[in-house]
Amino acid sequence: MVIPKQFRRLVEFHSDADRDLEVFKPWLATEKPEQILDLDDNTNFTHLDNLIEVTGTGYD
């Protein structure tokens, strides 16, 4: 599932064509450390990079 904020960050990340998707998560953590509300975890705040997982061919 792709949420709108994640999609916008992915578009921004890919504006530099030389970037590989495996550095997307570290890029989010360092360049865009935004807090978001995690409703599955007793309504705690977390960061977007904590909610994604990068795999060999994409992200989950």
Order of alpha helices (4+ residues) and beta strands (2+ residues): alpha-alpha-beta-beta
